[in-house]
């Protein structure tokens, strides 16, 4: 990823497991660059393509979660906490 990140660190992402449809928390490394939030499995993978990205500029919302250290991000049907 070109340039310095605005912010980076670990986040937990609530994701559905394809095999059984249940939701589980997945720990992901994130890099916030401008309006784009990129997720990786670990900081070692930042030099390659992200696992997925979330465009925060178009149609996204953020809420303070039920816990003091939790936020919820929504972009279309995608959710990250």
C-alpha positions in Angstrom: 0.0 0.0 0.0 1.5 3.3 -1.1 2.0 6.1 1.4 1.8 6.1 5.2 -1.4 4.8 6.8 -3.6 7.3 8.7 -4.2 4.6 11.3 -3.5 0.9 11.6 -4.0 -1.9 14.2 -6.1 -4.9 15.1 -9.9 -5.0 14.8 -12.4 -7.8 15.3 -14.7 -8.5 12.4 -18.0 -10.3 12.8 -18.2 -12.7 9.8 -20.4 -15.5 8.7 -18.8 -18.9 8.4 -19.8 -20.2 4.9 -20.1 -23.9 5.9 -22.7 -23.5 8.6 -23.9 -19.8 8.3 -23.0 -19.0 12.0 -21.3 -15.7 12.8 -17.9 -15.6 14.5 -15.4 -12.9 15.4 -12.3 -12.8 13.2 -9.2 -10.8 14.3 -7.9 -8.8 11.3 -5.1 -6.2 10.8 -6.5 -3.0 9.4 -5.0 0.0 7.6 -7.0 3.2 7.3 -5.8 5.2 4.3 -7.9 8.2 3.5 -11.5 7.0 3.1 -10.5 3.3 2.6 -10.3 0.7 5.4 -8.2 -2.3 4.3 -8.2 -5.6 6.1 -5.4 -8.2 6.2 -4.8 -11.4 8.2 -1.7 -9.9 9.8 0.6 -6.8 9.6 3.1 -9.0 7.6 0.6 -9.0 4.7 0.3 -5.2 4.2 2.9 -5.2 1.4 0.4 -7.4 -0.7 -3.2 -6.9 -1.7 -5.8 -6.6 1.2 -8.1 -9.5 2.1 -10.9 -7.0 1.5 -11.6 -3.2 1.6 -14.4 -1.0 2.9 -15.0 2.3 1.2 -16.1 4.7 4.0 -16.9 7.6 1.8 -20.0 6.3 0.0 -23.0 5.0 2.0 -21.1 4.1 5.2 -22.2 4.7 8.8 -20.4 4.3 12.1 -21.9 3.8 15.5 -20.5 3.5 19.0 -21.0 0.0 20.1 -22.4 -1.5 23.3 -18.9 -1.7 24.8 -16.5 1.3 25.4 -13.9 0.0 23.0 -16.3 -1.0 20.2 -17.5 0.8 17.1 -19.6 -0.7 14.3 -19.0 0.2 10.7 -21.5 -0.4 8.0 -21.0 0.0 4.2 -23.8 -1.5 2.2 -24.3 -5.0 3.5 -20.8 -5.2 5.0 -20.3 -4.8 8.7 -17.1 -4.5 10.7 -16.8 -4.0 14.5 
